[in-house]
Amino acid sequence: MDDHRLNAESRIQSITEPPLLEPSKPRIARPIAWSILICAILCVIAAIIIPFLTKQTTLSLVLYAIGGVLTVLALIVFTRRNRPSVATVAHKSVDIFGVTRAERESIYQQATAQLEDQQQTKTRQKSLYTLLALVDKCLEDETLNYEDRNKEGQRIVNKISGYIQSPPIFDPHALELAHGAFHAKSALLREEAELRFGLMQQIRDRLRAPSDAGGYQDGPWTNFEYDFSGSTFFYPIEFSRVFFNKTADFSGCTYMHEADFSGTIYRNWADFRGSTYLAHANFSGSSYHGAASLNDSVYRSTADFSGNLYLDQANFSGSTYHEAATFVNSTYRNWAVFRNSTYLGAADFSRSEYHNQANFHNSVYTGTVTFNNSVYHNQANFHNCVYTRVASFSDCTYHRADFSGSVYTDDVHFNNCRYGGDVYFRRSVYNGWADFQGSVYSKWANYTSSLYYGLAGFQNSTYADKTLFRGSVYGNAVTFQGSVFTGAAPAFMNVEAWAQYISFFAPTENVFSLGQGQGYAIDTGASGLPSGCPPLGAEHRQYLAHKNGELHEITQHLHGNDARTTDKLGLTKELSGRLKSTVEELHAWREKITTIPLQEQDRQQVGV
């Protein structure tokens, strides 16, 4: 735990459970009434006795009158309700647990009015804790049915949430960045931070209850809706191991300190979209039974989503991660959407399972990224992505997958994968080692229109259907050693209506010998290359070297300067744009040299 968090907790500890609701004093109305009545009775008795003793009828009449007045007064006191003074709600102790529903309303009105006092922290504190106690009383009121209890309690919860949402009145320059988190320079703001931290702790404790089996279970406040949208949390948030049965809205929030939502269960919509996290964000070990919206968010520090279960849609699209992001060991029962995101640090999605579509397309990864040992039961979309460091998809199982249009400026590993449906790698650029070895393809495998700068390894794999490689350029050695094509011979060139599409190979130690047993061979010509495919000429190699230098320069600039600028995202967008532009130039060149237009006689000769 960070030092700043420990310091915050030490400051806040004294107010998390303030002695605001002391036991009430005994009611005194009934004893006073009895005393007055006794005096009235004595007066009447004296009025009866005195005429026999003194013969003074006047005194007797006076005593009768006094007795009558005292009797009336006693009746008034007896019937008068001993109401607590509303004025004491936020200034003195109040026995909230002994008041009626009507009295709760008066207390509620007074407490909410005193929340507007921006100068007296203790006044706001007492008012807020009074509201907490009012909700507890509502839930315990057996004179109300469940719906009425929940409705009355929800109104008060909304008021408490509204206070959390409201910006405190303070100097906008009263926050300074220190040790990776914001600290308040203003004493007033520090007091407010402590107050709100304690209030959120109280809410958290009511969202869970100790379980007989250990751990936690549903708490008394679990069935309320919570709207904290747009809040600025200038204090740590610790909402771990809590239970939300209804909507939990944290959209558009800013977290200046650590945010801990680990081990939480959301049985309805969990809305965290459009939020900014300036310190570590921990969502690990949680279960989402309704939709999980975490899209369009910014994580300035590390983020942990490991070990989560998503039973409905999970949306992380359009987000930016400035440091490491972890999504390992997670299960997605419905759509999982990560598209249009930017990862400036390492990202780990390994050992996860996707039962519906998984969408990662149009994303940029400038740190290492790992998807190893994952299972995709439906369509997996990774097209049009940029990877500037090592990317690993090893030991995965796919139903259908699309990796087309991607750029890999470092090594990429697709080894030991299983593809149950069609898979597309077309129109991609591989600047490092492209590792596809040891994989099994049950349907189509499309590698067409791609460019390989580094080694390309397709060895020891099994292809049970059509496999297409045409229109590609291999700038380094390629190997198919030990692979088997059982469905059809691999196609490195083909002829269509108006053109012939061929592939170019580097004049290096290419290996086209296949595995033993049944299957189709690769038809090679006198040059040792697949039939119809020429070697790269000196001019081609020179152009590739030039463009490779441009790619290397852009990538090195990105990796070397992103840590020295305050606008990492802006720099990444600029450089990734340049990278994509260079790649498009490469594709245009590749398309030009691999496409041979056919004349009429050529079309007749080849039968098209």
N, C-alpha and C positions, 0 to 999 in steps of 0.2 A: 504494500500500500504506500502511496506517495506521501512524502512528508507534509505537503500542503493539506492533504486529506486528514491526516492525523491531527494537525493543528486545528483544522476546522472542527473536528469532532470534540477536541478538548475544550474549545470555546463554547460549543453548542450544548455539551452534555448537561450543563446546569439548567437549561431551559426546556429540554425535551419533555420533561414531565413536571411542570411547575405546579406548586400547591395552590391552584386557583379555585378549586371546588372543595372547600372545607365543609365539615358537617354543620348543618344548620342548628341554631339554638332552639330549644323546646318551645312549642307554641304556648303562649301565656294567655290567650283570650279566654279559654274555658275556666282556668282557676280564678281569674278576676271576676267573671260572671257569677260563679258560685259564691264568692265572697260578698258581692253586692246583694245577691238574693238572700243570703243568710242575714245580712244586716236588715233587709226589708222585713223578713220574717220576725226578727227580734223587735223591730219597731211596732209591728202589728200586735205581737203578744203584749208588749208594754202598753199599747193603747187600750187593750182589753182589760188589763189588770189594774192600771192606775185609777180609774173611776171607783173601783171597790175599795181602794186603799186611801185615796185622798179626796174623793168627790170632785176632782178637777176635770170637768169635761172638755175644757179648752185645750189642755195639754194632750188629752187623748186624741182630739181631732187633729192636732198638729202631727202627732206620731203616725196616725192613720195616713195623712197626706205624704209624710216622708216615706212611709213604707210603700205606698203606691208608686211614688216616683222611682224609688229604688228597684221595685219590681219591674217597671217598664224599662229602666236602664239595663237591668240584668238580661231581659229578653232581647234587647237590642244587641248587647254584646254577644249573647249566645248565637244569634242569627247572623251576625256579621262574620264574613270570611276573613280569616287571618292571612291576607295576601302579602306576598313578599314585595318589597320595594323594588320596582324595576330599575330605579336609579342605582341600585347597588350591583347590578349585573356585572359591569365591567370595572367597578371600583372597589367592591367588597365581595365577600364570599356569598354564594347563593346556593341554596339547596334545590338544585334543579330536579332531583329525583323525587321530590315530594310535591311538585306542582301539578296542576291540571293541564289539559290540552290548551285551554284558553289562556292560561298563564304562560305556557310555553310560547305562544304567539307573541305576547307582550315582551317576553325576554328576548325572543328572536329579533323583533323589531328594534329594540334598544341596542342589542349587540351588533347588529349589522350597521346601525347608524354610527356607532363608535369606531367602526373599521375605517372611517374616513379621517380619523385623527392621525395625521402624518407626523406629528411631533412627539407623540407619546407612544413609544414602543410597548410599554407595559399595558397600556390601555388596549391596544390592538391585540396583544397577546392574550389578555384575559377574555376579550370578546371572541377570539377564534377558538379558544379552548372551551368557552361556554357553548359555542355552536357545535363543537365536537360532542359535548355531553348531551346536547339537545337531540342530536341524531341517535345517540345510544338510547336515550329515553324513548324516542319514537319507536324504535325497534322492540322495546320491552313493554310497550303499552298494550296490554291484552284487551283493552276496551275497543281497540281498533282492529279491523280485519287486515290481512296481509297487504292488500292493495293500498289501503289508506296509510298504513304505516310506511310502506315503501314510497308512496307519493310524497308524504310529508317529509320523510328523511331525504328524498332526492332533491327537494327544493333547497334544503339546508346544505347538502353536499354541493349543489350547483353554486351556492353563495361562497362556500369555502374555495371551490375550484376557481371561481371568478377572482378571488383575492390573489391566488397564485398566478393567474394570468395577468393581473394588473401590473404595470410597471411601477416600481417605487419612485418617489420623487427624490432624485439625487443628481449630483453633478455628473454629466455624461462622461467627464474625464476622470471620474473617481475609480476607474478600474485600470489596473496595470498587469501586464503579462509577466509572470515570474515562475520559474521552474515548470514551464509547460502548462500553466493554468492561470486564470485570472484571479486577482486578489483585489479586495476593496481597500482603497486608501481612505475613504470616508468612514468615520466612526459610525455615523448614522446608517450607512449602507451595510457595514459589518453587523450591526445590530439586526437589521432587517434580514440579512442572510441567515443569521442564527435563528431568528424567529421562523422563517419559512422552512429551513432545514428541519427544525423540530416539528413543525406542522406536518410536513411530508412524512416524517418518521411515524407520527401518530396515525396518519392515514394508512401507511404501509402495514402497521401492526394490526389494524382493523380489517385488512384484506387477507389475512391469514390467521390461522389458529393452530396451536400445537396438536399434533396427531398422536393418538394412543400408540400407533405403530412406529412413532418417531417421525421427525420431519414436520411438515405442515399440511393443513387441509383448509377448506374454505373458511374464511373469516366472516364476521357479522356484516361487513360492508361489501361483500362480494357481489351482491345483486344490484348495486347501483351503477349507473353510467357515469363515466368520468370524462370531462372535457378540460384538458390542460393545453389546448391548441394555442400556438402563438406565445407560449410562455418563454421567458428568459430565466434559466436556472443559473444564477450566479452563486451557487452553492452545490455541493455534491448531491446526487440523486441516488438513493439506495432503495430500489423497488424490487429487490430480489425475492424469489420464492413467494410470490403473491398470486392471487386468483382473481381474474376478471370474468364474470359471467355475462356481462354486457359490454357495449362498445367502450374501448379505451382509446381516447383521442389525444395523442401527443404530437399531432402534425404541426409543422412550422415552428418548432421549438429550437432554442439555442441552449446548448449545454456548455457552460464555461468550465466546469469541473467534471470529474469522472461521473459517468452515467452507468449504473448497474441495474439491469433488468434480467439478470440471469435466473434460471430455474423457475420462470413464471409461466403460468397457464392462462391462455386467452381463449375463452369459449365463444367469443364473438369477434367482431372486427377489431383488429389492432392497427391503429393508424399512426405511423411515425413518419409519413412522407414529408419531404421538404424541410428536413431538420438539419441542423449544423452541430457537430460534436467537436469541441476544441480539445478535449482530453479523451482518455480511453473510454470506449463504448463497449459494454459487455452485455450481449444478448444470448449467451450460451445456455445450453441445457433447457430450452424453453419449448412449449408446445402451443401451436396456433391451430385452434379448431375452426376458426373463421378466417376470412381473408387477412393476410398480413401485408400491409402497405408500408414499405420502407424506401420507396423510390424517390428520386430527385433529392438526395441527401448528400451532405459533405462530411467526411470524416477526416479531421485534421491530424488525428493521432491513430493509434491502433484500434481495430475493431474485431470483435470476436463473436461469431455466429455459429460456433461449432456445436455439434450434438443436438441440433434442433429437429423438431417434427412439425411439418406443415401439412395439415389435412385439407386445406383449401388453397387458393392461389397465393403465391408468394411473389411479391413484386419488389425487386431491387433496382429496377432500370433507372438510367440517367443519373447514377450516383458517382461520386468521386472519392477515392480512397488515397490519402496522402502517404500513409504508412501501411504496414502489414495488415492484411485482412484475411481472416480465417473462417472458412465455411465447412470444415471437415466433419465427417460422420453425421451428415444430415440426411433426412428423408423428406421428399416432396411428393405428396399424393396427388396433387393437382399441378397446374401450370407453375413453372418456375421461370421467372423473367429477370434476366440480368443484362439485357441489351443496353447499348448506348452508354456504357459506363467506362470510367477511366481509373486505372490502378497504377499509382505512382510508386507503390512499394510492392513487396511480395504478396501473392494471393494464392491461397490453398483451398481447393474444392475437393480434395481427394476423399475416397472412401464414402461416397454419397450415393443415394439412390433416387432416381427420378421416374415416377410412374406415369406422368403425362409429359407434355412438351417441355423441353428445357431450352431456353432462348438466351444465348450469350453473344449474339451477333452485334456487329458494329461497335465493338469495344476496343480499347487500347490498353495494353499491358506493358509498362516500362520496367517492371520488376519481374523476377522469376514467377512463373505460374504453374500450378500443379493440379491436374484433374485425375490423377492415377487411381486405379482400383475402384472405379465408379461404374454404376449400372444405369443404362438409359432404356426404359421400356417403351418409349415412344420417340417421336422426332427430337433430335438434338441439333440445334442450330448454332453454329460457330462461324458463319460466313462473314466475310468483310471485316476481319479483326486484324490488329497489328500487335505483334509480339517482338519486343526489342531485347529481351533476354531469354534464357532457356525456358521452353514451354514443354510440358510433359503430359501426355495423354495415355500413358502406358497401362497395360493390363485392364483395360476397360471393356465393357460389353455394351454394344449399341444395337438398337433396332434399325432405325434409319438415322443417318447423320449427314450434315452438310458443313464442310470446312472450306468451301470454295471462296475465292477472292481474298485470301488472307496473305499476310506478309510476315515472314519469320526472319529477323535479322540475326538470330543466333540459332543454336541447335534446337530441333524439335523432335520429340519422341512419340511415335504412335506404335511402338512395338508391343507384341503379344496381345493384340486386341481381337475382339470377336464382333463381327458385323452381321446381324441377322437380316438386314434389309439393304437397300441401296446406300452407297456412301459416295460423297462428292468431295474431291480435293482440287477441282479444276481452277484454272486461272489464278494460281497462287505463286508466290515467290519465296524461295528457300535460300537464304544467304549463308546458312551454316549447314551442319549435317542434318539431312532429312532421313529419319530412321523409321521405317515401316516394317521391319523384319518380324518374323514369327507370328504373323496374324492370319486370321481366317475370314474369308469374304464369302458369304452365302449368296449374295446377289451382285448386282452391278457395282463395279469400282471404277470411278471416273477420275483420272489424273490429267486430263487433257489441258492444253493451253497453259502450261506451267513453266516456270524457269527455275533451274537448280544451279546455284553457284557452288555449293559444297557437295560432299559425297551424298549419294542417294542409295539407300539400302532397302531393297524389296525382297531380300533373301528369306528362305525357309518359311514361306507363306503359302497358303492354299487359296486359290481363286476358283470358285464353283460356277461362276457365270461370266458374262462379258467383262473384259477389263480394257479400258481405253487409255492410251498414253499419247495419242497423236497431237501434233501441233505444239510440242514442248521443246525446250532447249535445255540440254544437260551440259553445264560448263565444267563438270568434273566427272570422276568415275562413277558408274552406276553398276550395281550388281543385283542379279536375280538368282544367284546360286542356291540350289536346293529348293526352289519354289516349284509349285505344281499348278498348272492351269487345266482344270478338269471340265470346264464348261465351254470354253472357246479359246483359240489362240489369242494372246495379247495383241492389240492393234496399236502399232506405232505410226501408222499412216493410213489414210483412207481417202477415197475419191467420192465427192459429192457432185451435185448437178453442174456446178460452174468452176470448181476448184479442186485441187489435190492438196491435202493437208499432211505435211510430213513432220518429222522430228529431227533435230540436230543433236549429235553426240560429240563429246570431247574425244580427241584422239589419244585416249589414255587406256589404262588397263580395265576396260569394261568386261563384265562377266555376264554372259547370257545363257550359260549352261544351266539346265533345270534339274530338278530332283528326279530320282529314279521312279519308275512305275508308270501307270496310265496317266495320260494327259497330253496336252498339245505342246509342241516345241515352238521356240522362237525362230522364225525363218530368217537367217542371216545371209548376207551376200558375201562377195569376195573380200570386202573391207572388214568383215567380221562384225558389222553393224546390222541391225534389222533392215530387211529389204526395203529399198526406197528411201532410206534415211542417210544423208551425207554427214561427214564430219564437219565440225566447226572450222572455218578458215581463219587465217591470221587476222583478217579485218574484223571478223565476228568476235574473236577473242579480245582484240584491242578495244572494241566498243564495250564489251562486257566488263573489262577491267576498269575502264573509265567510269562506268555507271556504278560499279561496285565501290569505287573510291568515294563517290558521292553518297551512297548509302552508308558507308562506314563513317564518313565525316558527320553526317546528320545524327547518326546513332550515338557517336562519341560525344558530340555536342550536347545531346539530350542527357546522357548519363553523367557527363562531367559538370554540367551547369545547373541541373534542376535543384540541387541542394543549396546553391548559392544565390538563389533568387527567391523573393517573397511571393512571386506569382508562378508557382510550379505548374499549375493547371494551364495558365496562359502560354507558358513556354512549351509545354507538352503539346497543346493544340497546334501551335505554330509549327513546331518541328515535325509532328506527325502529319500535318498537312503537306509540308515539303516532301516528306518521305513518300506519301501516297502519290504526289505529283510525279516524283522520280519513277516510282513503280509503274505508273500509267505510261510514261515514256518508254519504259522497258517493254511493257505489254504491246504497245504500238509497234515497236521494232520487232519483237518476237512474232507478232501476227504477220508482219510484212514478209519476213524471211521464211516463215513456215507455210505460207499460203501461196500456191502456184496456180494461177488462173489457167483454165483449160480452153484451148481453141476448139473449133468445131471438129476438126479431124481428131484431136486428142479425145474428145468426148465420145466420138464414134468408136475409137480404138478401144477405149476402156468400157464401152457399153453403157454409157449414161446419157 
